[in-house]
Amino acid sequence: MEPATAWHSALGRRLPSLARAQPPPPLPSMSPLPPTPPGTGPGAGDRFSHGSEEEKRGKLNRRVEEEGERKR
């Protein structure tokens, strides 16, 4: 029983440190992705492509509306 309690106490002491240590790693990993040149290239491209797609959709919708009005 004593070794188990000691082990559990050690786990209890390590768990908070692990829990605190785990969240920070993902944040740094996420932040480096945008700044890195290779990461920014595809990431920025995707973002810009999405924006352009949205713009294109908006323009297409406008054109469709204009054509519909013309037909009317």
N, CA, C, O and CB atoms as a CASP TS submission, in Angstrom:
PFRMAT TS
TARGET T0000
AUTHOR 0000-0000-0000
METHOD Language model
MODEL 1
PARENT N/A
ATOM      1  N   MET     1       0.850  -1.204   0.000  1.00  0.00           N
ATOM      2  CA  MET     1       0.000   0.000   0.000  1.00  0.00           C
ATOM      3  C   MET     1       0.879   1.246   0.000  1.00  0.00           C
ATOM      4  O   MET     1       0.585   2.226  -0.684  1.00  0.00           O
ATOM      5  CB  MET     1      -0.958   0.010   1.234  1.00  0.00           C
ATOM      6  N   GLU     2       1.960   1.198   0.773  1.00  0.00           N
ATOM      7  CA  GLU     2       2.804   2.399   0.853  1.00  0.00           C
ATOM      8  C   GLU     2       3.397   2.766  -0.513  1.00  0.00           C
ATOM      9  O   GLU     2       3.333   3.928  -0.915  1.00  0.00           O
ATOM     10  CB  GLU     2       3.935   2.183   1.872  1.00  0.00           C
ATOM     11  N   PRO     3       3.980   1.781  -1.239  1.00  0.00           N
ATOM     12  CA  PRO     3       4.559   2.150  -2.541  1.00  0.00           C
ATOM     13  C   PRO     3       3.502   2.711  -3.491  1.00  0.00           C
ATOM     14  O   PRO     3       3.770   3.643  -4.249  1.00  0.00           O
ATOM     15  CB  PRO     3       5.237   0.934  -3.183  1.00  0.00           C
ATOM     16  N   ALA     4       2.297   2.136  -3.444  1.00  0.00           N
ATOM     17  CA  ALA     4       1.235   2.622  -4.332  1.00  0.00           C
ATOM     18  C   ALA     4       0.890   4.066  -3.981  1.00  0.00           C
ATOM     19  O   ALA     4       0.767   4.912  -4.866  1.00  0.00           O
ATOM     20  CB  ALA     4      -0.030   1.721  -4.230  1.00  0.00           C
ATOM     21  N   THR     5       0.735   4.344  -2.692  1.00  0.00           N
ATOM     22  CA  THR     5       0.388   5.712  -2.292  1.00  0.00           C
ATOM     23  C   THR     5       1.515   6.656  -2.692  1.00  0.00           C
ATOM     24  O   THR     5       1.266   7.763  -3.170  1.00  0.00           O
ATOM     25  CB  THR     5       0.122   5.798  -0.759  1.00  0.00           C
ATOM     26  N   ALA     6       2.762   6.212  -2.495  1.00  0.00           N
ATOM     27  CA  ALA     6       3.897   7.060  -2.865  1.00  0.00           C
ATOM     28  C   ALA     6       3.861   7.310  -4.374  1.00  0.00           C
ATOM     29  O   ALA     6       4.082   8.429  -4.838  1.00  0.00           O
ATOM     30  CB  ALA     6       5.251   6.401  -2.443  1.00  0.00           C
ATOM     31  N   TRP     7       3.579   6.242  -5.131  1.00  0.00           N
ATOM     32  CA  TRP     7       3.530   6.385  -6.594  1.00  0.00           C
ATOM     33  C   TRP     7       2.397   7.336  -6.991  1.00  0.00           C
ATOM     34  O   TRP     7       2.563   8.193  -7.860  1.00  0.00           O
ATOM     35  CB  TRP     7       3.337   4.999  -7.278  1.00  0.00           C
ATOM     36  N   HIS     8       1.226   7.164  -6.327  1.00  0.00           N
ATOM     37  CA  HIS     8       0.098   8.047  -6.632  1.00  0.00           C
ATOM     38  C   HIS     8       0.446   9.488  -6.270  1.00  0.00           C
ATOM     39  O   HIS     8       0.118  10.417  -7.009  1.00  0.00           O
ATOM     40  CB  HIS     8      -1.173   7.593  -5.875  1.00  0.00           C
ATOM     41  N   SER     9       1.106   9.667  -5.137  1.00  0.00           N
ATOM     42  CA  SER     9       1.475  11.028  -4.738  1.00  0.00           C
ATOM     43  C   SER     9       2.426  11.609  -5.775  1.00  0.00           C
ATOM     44  O   SER     9       2.324  12.784  -6.129  1.00  0.00           O
ATOM     45  CB  SER     9       2.128  11.043  -3.322  1.00  0.00           C
ATOM     46  N   ALA    10       3.360  10.777  -6.267  1.00  0.00           N
ATOM     47  CA  ALA    10       4.286  11.250  -7.295  1.00  0.00           C
ATOM     48  C   ALA    10       3.501  11.617  -8.554  1.00  0.00           C
ATOM     49  O   ALA    10       3.776  12.634  -9.190  1.00  0.00           O
ATOM     50  CB  ALA    10       5.363  10.170  -7.614  1.00  0.00           C
ATOM     51  N   LEU    11       2.513  10.774  -8.910  1.00  0.00           N
ATOM     52  CA  LEU    11       1.690  11.073 -10.089  1.00  0.00           C
ATOM     53  C   LEU    11       0.957  12.391  -9.874  1.00  0.00           C
ATOM     54  O   LEU    11       0.924  13.246 -10.759  1.00  0.00           O
ATOM     55  CB  LEU    11       0.677   9.923 -10.371  1.00  0.00           C
ATOM     56  N   GLY    12       0.369  12.547  -8.689  1.00  0.00           N
ATOM     57  CA  GLY    12      -0.350  13.777  -8.386  1.00  0.00           C
ATOM     58  C   GLY    12       0.563  14.982  -8.530  1.00  0.00           C
ATOM     59  O   GLY    12       0.144  16.031  -9.020  1.00  0.00           O
ATOM     60  N   ARG    13       1.812  14.831  -8.104  1.00  0.00           N
ATOM     61  CA  ARG    13       2.748  15.951  -8.212  1.00  0.00           C
ATOM     62  C   ARG    13       3.127  16.190  -9.674  1.00  0.00           C
ATOM     63  O   ARG    13       3.297  17.335 -10.093  1.00  0.00           O
ATOM     64  CB  ARG    13       4.014  15.685  -7.367  1.00  0.00           C
ATOM     65  N   ARG    14       3.258  15.110 -10.451  1.00  0.00           N
ATOM     66  CA  ARG    14       3.673  15.266 -11.849  1.00  0.00           C
ATOM     67  C   ARG    14       2.501  15.666 -12.750  1.00  0.00           C
ATOM     68  O   ARG    14       2.687  16.386 -13.730  1.00  0.00           O
ATOM     69  CB  ARG    14       4.299  13.965 -12.360  1.00  0.00           C
ATOM     70  N   LEU    15       1.301  15.200 -12.416  1.00  0.00           N
ATOM     71  CA  LEU    15       0.152  15.495 -13.281  1.00  0.00           C
ATOM     72  C   LEU    15      -0.029  16.999 -13.498  1.00  0.00           C
ATOM     73  O   LEU    15      -0.144  17.434 -14.643  1.00  0.00           O
ATOM     74  CB  LEU    15      -1.122  14.903 -12.679  1.00  0.00           C
ATOM     75  N   PRO    16      -0.057  17.804 -12.433  1.00  0.00           N
ATOM     76  CA  PRO    16      -0.239  19.246 -12.655  1.00  0.00           C
ATOM     77  C   PRO    16       0.864  19.814 -13.538  1.00  0.00           C
ATOM     78  O   PRO    16       0.602  20.636 -14.416  1.00  0.00           O
ATOM     79  CB  PRO    16      -0.270  19.993 -11.317  1.00  0.00           C
ATOM     80  N   SER    17       2.095  19.376 -13.304  1.00  0.00           N
ATOM     81  CA  SER    17       3.199  19.897 -14.117  1.00  0.00           C
ATOM     82  C   SER    17       3.006  19.470 -15.562  1.00  0.00           C
ATOM     83  O   SER    17       3.240  20.258 -16.478  1.00  0.00           O
ATOM     84  CB  SER    17       4.571  19.404 -13.580  1.00  0.00           C
ATOM     85  N   LEU    18       2.578  18.216 -15.778  1.00  0.00           N
ATOM     86  CA  LEU    18       2.350  17.739 -17.146  1.00  0.00           C
ATOM     87  C   LEU    18       1.201  18.515 -17.779  1.00  0.00           C
ATOM     88  O   LEU    18       1.285  18.938 -18.932  1.00  0.00           O
ATOM     89  CB  LEU    18       2.047  16.217 -17.157  1.00  0.00           C
ATOM     90  N   ALA    19       0.126  18.697 -17.014  1.00  0.00           N
ATOM     91  CA  ALA    19      -1.027  19.421 -17.552  1.00  0.00           C
ATOM     92  C   ALA    19      -0.607  20.837 -17.940  1.00  0.00           C
ATOM     93  O   ALA    19      -1.036  21.357 -18.970  1.00  0.00           O
ATOM     94  CB  ALA    19      -2.190  19.459 -16.520  1.00  0.00           C
ATOM     95  N   ARG    20       0.228  21.454 -17.115  1.00  0.00           N
ATOM     96  CA  ARG    20       0.675  22.815 -17.428  1.00  0.00           C
ATOM     97  C   ARG    20       1.629  22.797 -18.614  1.00  0.00           C
ATOM     98  O   ARG    20       1.629  23.715 -19.434  1.00  0.00           O
ATOM     99  CB  ARG    20       1.357  23.462 -16.203  1.00  0.00           C
ATOM    100  N   ALA    21       2.444  21.746 -18.702  1.00  0.00           N
ATOM    101  CA  ALA    21       3.437  21.677 -19.776  1.00  0.00           C
ATOM    102  C   ALA    21       2.768  21.327 -21.102  1.00  0.00           C
ATOM    103  O   ALA    21       3.240  21.763 -22.152  1.00  0.00           O
ATOM    104  CB  ALA    21       4.529  20.641 -19.439  1.00  0.00           C
ATOM    105  N   GLN    22       1.689  20.557 -21.086  1.00  0.00           N
ATOM    106  CA  GLN    22       1.055  20.130 -22.340  1.00  0.00           C
ATOM    107  C   GLN    22       0.438  21.298 -23.120  1.00  0.00           C
ATOM    108  O   GLN    22       0.702  21.414 -24.317  1.00  0.00           O
ATOM    109  CB  GLN    22      -0.020  19.094 -22.046  1.00  0.00           C
ATOM    110  N   PRO    23      -0.361  22.159 -22.509  1.00  0.00           N
ATOM    111  CA  PRO    23      -0.983  23.247 -23.284  1.00  0.00           C
ATOM    112  C   PRO    23       0.032  24.146 -23.997  1.00  0.00           C
ATOM    113  O   PRO    23      -0.180  24.472 -25.165  1.00  0.00           O
ATOM    114  CB  PRO    23      -1.839  24.095 -22.371  1.00  0.00           C
ATOM    115  N   PRO    24       1.119  24.561 -23.348  1.00  0.00           N
ATOM    116  CA  PRO    24       2.078  25.440 -24.027  1.00  0.00           C
ATOM    117  C   PRO    24       2.652  24.852 -25.316  1.00  0.00           C
ATOM    118  O   PRO    24       2.760  25.581 -26.303  1.00  0.00           O
ATOM    119  CB  PRO    24       3.206  25.763 -23.094  1.00  0.00           C
ATOM    120  N   PRO    25       3.028  23.559 -25.358  1.00  0.00           N
ATOM    121  CA  PRO    25       3.610  23.035 -26.600  1.00  0.00           C
ATOM    122  C   PRO    25       2.725  23.256 -27.822  1.00  0.00           C
ATOM    123  O   PRO    25       3.239  23.688 -28.854  1.00  0.00           O
ATOM    124  CB  PRO    25       3.887  21.562 -26.449  1.00  0.00           C
ATOM    125  N   PRO    26       1.417  22.982 -27.760  1.00  0.00           N
ATOM    126  CA  PRO    26       0.589  23.201 -28.950  1.00  0.00           C
ATOM    127  C   PRO    26       0.585  24.666 -29.378  1.00  0.00           C
ATOM    128  O   PRO    26       0.625  24.956 -30.574  1.00  0.00           O
ATOM    129  CB  PRO    26      -0.839  22.737 -28.688  1.00  0.00           C
ATOM    130  N   LEU    27       0.537  25.586 -28.428  1.00  0.00           N
ATOM    131  CA  LEU    27       0.511  27.003 -28.784  1.00  0.00           C
ATOM    132  C   LEU    27       1.781  27.386 -29.550  1.00  0.00           C
ATOM    133  O   LEU    27       1.683  27.985 -30.621  1.00  0.00           O
ATOM    134  CB  LEU    27       0.362  27.877 -27.516  1.00  0.00           C
ATOM    135  N   PRO    28       2.971  27.056 -29.032  1.00  0.00           N
ATOM    136  CA  PRO    28       4.196  27.376 -29.779  1.00  0.00           C
ATOM    137  C   PRO    28       4.201  26.709 -31.147  1.00  0.00           C
ATOM    138  O   PRO    28       4.617  27.322 -32.130  1.00  0.00           O
ATOM    139  CB  PRO    28       5.434  26.943 -28.987  1.00  0.00           C
ATOM    140  N   SER    29       3.743  25.462 -31.224  1.00  0.00           N
ATOM    141  CA  SER    29       3.745  24.759 -32.507  1.00  0.00           C
ATOM    142  C   SER    29       2.825  25.492 -33.481  1.00  0.00           C
ATOM    143  O   SER    29       3.118  25.570 -34.674  1.00  0.00           O
ATOM    144  CB  SER    29       3.298  23.274 -32.333  1.00  0.00           C
ATOM    145  N   MET    30       1.714  26.028 -32.977  1.00  0.00           N
ATOM    146  CA  MET    30       0.793  26.735 -33.865  1.00  0.00           C
ATOM    147  C   MET    30       1.405  28.068 -34.303  1.00  0.00           C
ATOM    148  O   MET    30       1.308  28.425 -35.477  1.00  0.00           O
ATOM    149  CB  MET    30      -0.569  26.968 -33.166  1.00  0.00           C
ATOM    150  N   SER    31       2.029  28.803 -33.393  1.00  0.00           N
ATOM    151  CA  SER    31       2.585  30.111 -33.731  1.00  0.00           C
ATOM    152  C   SER    31       3.724  29.995 -34.750  1.00  0.00           C
ATOM    153  O   SER    31       3.791  30.813 -35.667  1.00  0.00           O
ATOM    154  CB  SER    31       3.086  30.810 -32.466  1.00  0.00           C
ATOM    155  N   PRO    32       4.618  29.012 -34.624  1.00  0.00           N
ATOM    156  CA  PRO    32       5.718  28.916 -35.596  1.00  0.00           C
ATOM    157  C   PRO    32       5.222  28.628 -37.010  1.00  0.00           C
ATOM    158  O   PRO    32       5.877  29.026 -37.973  1.00  0.00           O
ATOM    159  CB  PRO    32       6.694  27.829 -35.172  1.00  0.00           C
ATOM    160  N   LEU    33       4.094  27.955 -37.161  1.00  0.00           N
ATOM    161  CA  LEU    33       3.629  27.603 -38.504  1.00  0.00           C
ATOM    162  C   LEU    33       3.455  28.845 -39.382  1.00  0.00           C
ATOM    163  O   LEU    33       4.018  28.881 -40.476  1.00  0.00           O
ATOM    164  CB  LEU    33       2.307  26.833 -38.421  1.00  0.00           C
ATOM    165  N   PRO    34       2.704  29.860 -38.956  1.00  0.00           N
ATOM    166  CA  PRO    34       2.540  31.034 -39.818  1.00  0.00           C
ATOM    167  C   PRO    34       3.862  31.731 -40.150  1.00  0.00           C
ATOM    168  O   PRO    34       4.102  32.040 -41.318  1.00  0.00           O
ATOM    169  CB  PRO    34       1.609  32.020 -39.157  1.00  0.00           C
ATOM    170  N   PRO    35       4.739  31.991 -39.152  1.00  0.00           N
ATOM    171  CA  PRO    35       5.989  32.708 -39.443  1.00  0.00           C
ATOM    172  C   PRO    35       6.917  31.950 -40.383  1.00  0.00           C
ATOM    173  O   PRO    35       7.629  32.577 -41.168  1.00  0.00           O
ATOM    174  CB  PRO    35       6.719  32.999 -38.161  1.00  0.00           C
ATOM    175  N   THR    36       6.932  30.616 -40.328  1.00  0.00           N
ATOM    176  CA  THR    36       7.874  29.856 -41.156  1.00  0.00           C
ATOM    177  C   THR    36       7.572  30.110 -42.627  1.00  0.00           C
ATOM    178  O   THR    36       6.406  30.089 -43.022  1.00  0.00           O
ATOM    179  CB  THR    36       7.799  28.335 -40.838  1.00  0.00           C
ATOM    180  N   PRO    37       8.580  30.348 -43.441  1.00  0.00           N
ATOM    181  CA  PRO    37       8.367  30.617 -44.874  1.00  0.00           C
ATOM    182  C   PRO    37       7.573  29.506 -45.557  1.00  0.00           C
ATOM    183  O   PRO    37       6.582  29.807 -46.222  1.00  0.00           O
ATOM    184  CB  PRO    37       9.711  30.792 -45.581  1.00  0.00           C
ATOM    185  N   PRO    38       7.971  28.208 -45.421  1.00  0.00           N
ATOM    186  CA  PRO    38       7.218  27.145 -46.083  1.00  0.00           C
ATOM    187  C   PRO    38       5.786  27.076 -45.559  1.00  0.00           C
ATOM    188  O   PRO    38       4.851  26.843 -46.324  1.00  0.00           O
ATOM    189  CB  PRO    38       7.917  25.796 -45.886  1.00  0.00           C
ATOM    190  N   GLY    39       5.617  27.278 -44.250  1.00  0.00           N
ATOM    191  CA  GLY    39       4.275  27.218 -43.674  1.00  0.00           C
ATOM    192  C   GLY    39       3.422  28.371 -44.166  1.00  0.00           C
ATOM    193  O   GLY    39       2.252  28.192 -44.504  1.00  0.00           O
ATOM    194  N   THR    40       4.020  29.562 -44.204  1.00  0.00           N
ATOM    195  CA  THR    40       3.245  30.735 -44.626  1.00  0.00           C
ATOM    196  C   THR    40       2.879  30.615 -46.095  1.00  0.00           C
ATOM    197  O   THR    40       1.785  31.015 -46.493  1.00  0.00           O
ATOM    198  CB  THR    40       4.035  32.039 -44.375  1.00  0.00           C
ATOM    199  N   GLY    41       3.775  30.072 -46.908  1.00  0.00           N
ATOM    200  CA  GLY    41       3.503  29.944 -48.347  1.00  0.00           C
ATOM    201  C   GLY    41       2.183  29.242 -48.583  1.00  0.00           C
ATOM    202  O   GLY    41       1.246  29.861 -49.089  1.00  0.00           O
ATOM    203  N   PRO    42       2.075  27.947 -48.228  1.00  0.00           N
ATOM    204  CA  PRO    42       0.827  27.218 -48.445  1.00  0.00           C
ATOM    205  C   PRO    42      -0.309  27.781 -47.603  1.00  0.00           C
ATOM    206  O   PRO    42      -1.432  27.918 -48.086  1.00  0.00           O
ATOM    207  CB  PRO    42       1.019  25.742 -48.132  1.00  0.00           C
ATOM    208  N   GLY    43      -0.023  28.108 -46.344  1.00  0.00           N
ATOM    209  CA  GLY    43      -1.081  28.621 -45.466  1.00  0.00           C
ATOM    210  C   GLY    43      -1.637  29.920 -46.008  1.00  0.00           C
ATOM    211  O   GLY    43      -2.851  30.086 -46.126  1.00  0.00           O
ATOM    212  N   ALA    44      -0.736  30.849 -46.340  1.00  0.00           N
ATOM    213  CA  ALA    44      -1.186  32.137 -46.864  1.00  0.00           C
ATOM    214  C   ALA    44      -1.903  31.919 -48.186  1.00  0.00           C
ATOM    215  O   ALA    44      -2.927  32.547 -48.454  1.00  0.00           O
ATOM    216  CB  ALA    44       0.004  33.114 -47.042  1.00  0.00           C
ATOM    217  N   GLY    45      -1.364  31.027 -49.016  1.00  0.00           N
ATOM    218  CA  GLY    45      -1.997  30.746 -50.312  1.00  0.00           C
ATOM    219  C   GLY    45      -3.411  30.249 -50.102  1.00  0.00           C
ATOM    220  O   GLY    45      -4.333  30.688 -50.788  1.00  0.00           O
ATOM    221  N   ASP    46      -3.590  29.335 -49.158  1.00  0.00           N
ATOM    222  CA  ASP    46      -4.926  28.808 -48.894  1.00  0.00           C
ATOM    223  C   ASP    46      -5.847  29.937 -48.441  1.00  0.00           C
ATOM    224  O   ASP    46      -6.984  30.051 -48.898  1.00  0.00           O
ATOM    225  CB  ASP    46      -4.874  27.686 -47.828  1.00  0.00           C
ATOM    226  N   ARG    47      -5.335  30.768 -47.533  1.00  0.00           N
ATOM    227  CA  ARG    47      -6.165  31.851 -47.011  1.00  0.00           C
ATOM    228  C   ARG    47      -6.546  32.788 -48.155  1.00  0.00           C
ATOM    229  O   ARG    47      -7.710  33.161 -48.302  1.00  0.00           O
ATOM    230  CB  ARG    47      -5.423  32.628 -45.884  1.00  0.00           C
ATOM    231  N   PHE    48      -5.556  33.165 -48.961  1.00  0.00           N
ATOM    232  CA  PHE    48      -5.834  34.090 -50.058  1.00  0.00           C
ATOM    233  C   PHE    48      -6.783  33.438 -51.059  1.00  0.00           C
ATOM    234  O   PHE    48      -7.698  34.076 -51.578  1.00  0.00           O
ATOM    235  CB  PHE    48      -4.522  34.524 -50.758  1.00  0.00           C
ATOM    236  N   SER    49      -6.545  32.152 -51.319  1.00  0.00           N
ATOM    237  CA  SER    49      -7.395  31.457 -52.289  1.00  0.00           C
ATOM    238  C   SER    49      -8.837  31.467 -51.784  1.00  0.00           C
ATOM    239  O   SER    49      -9.770  31.680 -52.558  1.00  0.00           O
ATOM    240  CB  SER    49      -6.899  29.991 -52.524  1.00  0.00           C
ATOM    241  N   HIS    50      -9.016  31.235 -50.473  1.00  0.00           N
ATOM    242  CA  HIS    50     -10.374  31.231 -49.931  1.00  0.00           C
ATOM    243  C   HIS    50     -10.990  32.617 -50.105  1.00  0.00           C
ATOM    244  O   HIS    50     -12.144  32.755 -50.512  1.00  0.00           O
ATOM    245  CB  HIS    50     -10.375  30.811 -48.432  1.00  0.00           C
ATOM    246  N   GLY    51     -10.192  33.642 -49.786  1.00  0.00           N
ATOM    247  CA  GLY    51     -10.702  35.004 -49.930  1.00  0.00           C
ATOM    248  C   GLY    51     -11.063  35.277 -51.381  1.00  0.00           C
ATOM    249  O   GLY    51     -12.130  35.822 -51.666  1.00  0.00           O
ATOM    250  N   SER    52     -10.173  34.899 -52.306  1.00  0.00           N
ATOM    251  CA  SER    52     -10.436  35.145 -53.726  1.00  0.00           C
ATOM    252  C   SER    52     -11.674  34.367 -54.152  1.00  0.00           C
ATOM    253  O   SER    52     -12.507  34.875 -54.902  1.00  0.00           O
ATOM    254  CB  SER    52      -9.210  34.746 -54.599  1.00  0.00           C
ATOM    255  N   GLU    53     -11.790  33.132 -53.669  1.00  0.00           N
ATOM    256  CA  GLU    53     -12.965  32.331 -54.020  1.00  0.00           C
ATOM    257  C   GLU    53     -14.233  33.036 -53.550  1.00  0.00           C
ATOM    258  O   GLU    53     -15.229  33.098 -54.271  1.00  0.00           O
ATOM    259  CB  GLU    53     -12.871  30.913 -53.399  1.00  0.00           C
ATOM    260  N   GLU    54     -14.178  33.567 -52.327  1.00  0.00           N
ATOM    261  CA  GLU    54     -15.354  34.271 -51.813  1.00  0.00           C
ATOM    262  C   GLU    54     -15.648  35.481 -52.697  1.00  0.00           C
ATOM    263  O   GLU    54     -16.801  35.754 -53.031  1.00  0.00           O
ATOM    264  CB  GLU    54     -15.138  34.711 -50.334  1.00  0.00           C
ATOM    265  N   GLU    55     -14.580  36.206 -53.075  1.00  0.00           N
ATOM    266  CA  GLU    55     -14.772  37.367 -53.941  1.00  0.00           C
ATOM    267  C   GLU    55     -15.353  36.927 -55.277  1.00  0.00           C
ATOM    268  O   GLU    55     -16.283  37.547 -55.792  1.00  0.00           O
ATOM    269  CB  GLU    55     -13.441  38.120 -54.152  1.00  0.00           C
ATOM    270  N   LYS    56     -14.799  35.849 -55.836  1.00  0.00           N
ATOM    271  CA  LYS    56     -15.295  35.349 -57.119  1.00  0.00           C
ATOM    272  C   LYS    56     -16.765  34.971 -56.988  1.00  0.00           C
ATOM    273  O   LYS    56     -17.574  35.286 -57.861  1.00  0.00           O
ATOM    274  CB  LYS    56     -14.462  34.132 -57.599  1.00  0.00           C
ATOM    275  N   ARG    57     -17.109  34.290 -55.888  1.00  0.00           N
ATOM    276  CA  ARG    57     -18.501  33.891 -55.688  1.00  0.00           C
ATOM    277  C   ARG    57     -19.388  35.122 -55.643  1.00  0.00           C
ATOM    278  O   ARG    57     -20.461  35.154 -56.247  1.00  0.00           O
ATOM    279  CB  ARG    57     -18.658  33.066 -54.395  1.00  0.00           C
ATOM    280  N   GLY    58     -18.924  36.143 -54.914  1.00  0.00           N
ATOM    281  CA  GLY    58     -19.699  37.381 -54.825  1.00  0.00           C
ATOM    282  C   GLY    58     -19.886  37.988 -56.204  1.00  0.00           C
ATOM    283  O   GLY    58     -20.988  38.411 -56.553  1.00  0.00           O
ATOM    284  N   LYS    59     -18.800  38.035 -57.003  1.00  0.00           N
ATOM    285  CA  LYS    59     -18.891  38.597 -58.349  1.00  0.00           C
ATOM    286  C   LYS    59     -19.831  37.754 -59.197  1.00  0.00           C
ATOM    287  O   LYS    59     -20.666  38.289 -59.926  1.00  0.00           O
ATOM    288  CB  LYS    59     -17.496  38.679 -59.008  1.00  0.00           C
ATOM    289  N   LEU    60     -19.693  36.424 -59.101  1.00  0.00           N
ATOM    290  CA  LEU    60     -20.565  35.544 -59.887  1.00  0.00           C
ATOM    291  C   LEU    60     -22.016  35.774 -59.496  1.00  0.00           C
ATOM    292  O   LEU    60     -22.891  35.871 -60.357  1.00  0.00           O
ATOM    293  CB  LEU    60     -20.182  34.056 -59.684  1.00  0.00           C
ATOM    294  N   ASN    61     -22.269  35.861 -58.193  1.00  0.00           N
ATOM    295  CA  ASN    61     -23.641  36.080 -57.736  1.00  0.00           C
ATOM    296  C   ASN    61     -24.167  37.391 -58.309  1.00  0.00           C
ATOM    297  O   ASN    61     -25.313  37.469 -58.752  1.00  0.00           O
ATOM    298  CB  ASN    61     -23.712  36.094 -56.186  1.00  0.00           C
ATOM    299  N   ARG    62     -23.321  38.417 -58.295  1.00  0.00           N
ATOM    300  CA  ARG    62     -23.744  39.714 -58.830  1.00  0.00           C
ATOM    301  C   ARG    62     -24.046  39.579 -60.314  1.00  0.00           C
ATOM    302  O   ARG    62     -25.055  40.093 -60.797  1.00  0.00           O
ATOM    303  CB  ARG    62     -22.657  40.795 -58.592  1.00  0.00           C
ATOM    304  N   ARG    63     -23.163  38.880 -61.043  1.00  0.00           N
ATOM    305  CA  ARG    63     -23.372  38.710 -62.480  1.00  0.00           C
ATOM    306  C   ARG    63     -24.677  37.962 -62.729  1.00  0.00           C
ATOM    307  O   ARG    63     -25.462  38.337 -63.599  1.00  0.00           O
ATOM    308  CB  ARG    63     -22.183  37.956 -63.125  1.00  0.00           C
ATOM    309  N   VAL    64     -24.899  36.902 -61.956  1.00  0.00           N
ATOM    310  CA  VAL    64     -26.129  36.121 -62.124  1.00  0.00           C
ATOM    311  C   VAL    64     -27.335  37.013 -61.868  1.00  0.00           C
ATOM    312  O   VAL    64     -28.318  36.967 -62.607  1.00  0.00           O
ATOM    313  CB  VAL    64     -26.147  34.893 -61.169  1.00  0.00           C
ATOM    314  N   GLU    65     -27.256  37.831 -60.810  1.00  0.00           N
ATOM    315  CA  GLU    65     -28.375  38.723 -60.503  1.00  0.00           C
ATOM    316  C   GLU    65     -28.582  39.705 -61.649  1.00  0.00           C
ATOM    317  O   GLU    65     -29.716  39.957 -62.058  1.00  0.00           O
ATOM    318  CB  GLU    65     -28.127  39.483 -59.176  1.00  0.00           C
ATOM    319  N   GLU    66     -27.473  40.268 -62.173  1.00  0.00           N
ATOM    320  CA  GLU    66     -27.578  41.226 -63.273  1.00  0.00           C
ATOM    321  C   GLU    66     -28.196  40.551 -64.490  1.00  0.00           C
ATOM    322  O   GLU    66     -29.085  41.117 -65.127  1.00  0.00           O
ATOM    323  CB  GLU    66     -26.192  41.812 -63.625  1.00  0.00           C
ATOM    324  N   GLU    67     -27.732  39.343 -64.819  1.00  0.00           N
ATOM    325  CA  GLU    67     -28.265  38.628 -65.977  1.00  0.00           C
ATOM    326  C   GLU    67     -29.752  38.347 -65.769  1.00  0.00           C
ATOM    327  O   GLU    67     -30.550  38.482 -66.697  1.00  0.00           O
ATOM    328  CB  GLU    67     -27.488  37.305 -66.216  1.00  0.00           C
ATOM    329  N   GLY    68     -30.117  37.959 -64.559  1.00  0.00           N
ATOM    330  CA  GLY    68     -31.526  37.692 -64.269  1.00  0.00           C
ATOM    331  C   GLY    68     -32.354  38.945 -64.465  1.00  0.00           C
ATOM    332  O   GLY    68     -33.453  38.886 -65.015  1.00  0.00           O
ATOM    333  N   GLU    69     -31.829  40.092 -64.012  1.00  0.00           N
ATOM    334  CA  GLU    69     -32.558  41.347 -64.184  1.00  0.00           C
ATOM    335  C   GLU    69     -32.675  41.675 -65.667  1.00  0.00           C
ATOM    336  O   GLU    69     -33.723  42.138 -66.120  1.00  0.00           O
ATOM    337  CB  GLU    69     -31.856  42.501 -63.425  1.00  0.00           C
ATOM    338  N   ARG    70     -31.605  41.438 -66.428  1.00  0.00           N
ATOM    339  CA  ARG    70     -31.629  41.742 -67.860  1.00  0.00           C
ATOM    340  C   ARG    70     -32.687  40.883 -68.547  1.00  0.00           C
ATOM    341  O   ARG    70     -33.449  41.372 -69.381  1.00  0.00           O
ATOM    342  CB  ARG    70     -30.232  41.505 -68.501  1.00  0.00           C
ATOM    343  N   LYS    71     -32.727  39.590 -68.186  1.00  0.00           N
ATOM    344  CA  LYS    71     -33.701  38.692 -68.810  1.00  0.00           C
ATOM    345  C   LYS    71     -35.114  39.145 -68.469  1.00  0.00           C
ATOM    346  O   LYS    71     -36.016  39.074 -69.303  1.00  0.00           O
ATOM    347  CB  LYS    71     -33.477  37.229 -68.351  1.00  0.00           C
ATOM    348  N   ARG    72     -35.298  39.607 -67.245  1.00  0.00           N
ATOM    349  CA  ARG    72     -36.621  40.072 -66.842  1.00  0.00           C
ATOM    350  C   ARG    72     -36.977  41.293 -67.676  1.00  0.00           C
ATOM    351  O   ARG    72     -38.057  41.861 -67.510  1.00  0.00           O
ATOM    352  CB  ARG    72     -36.668  40.403 -65.316  1.00  0.00           C
TER
END
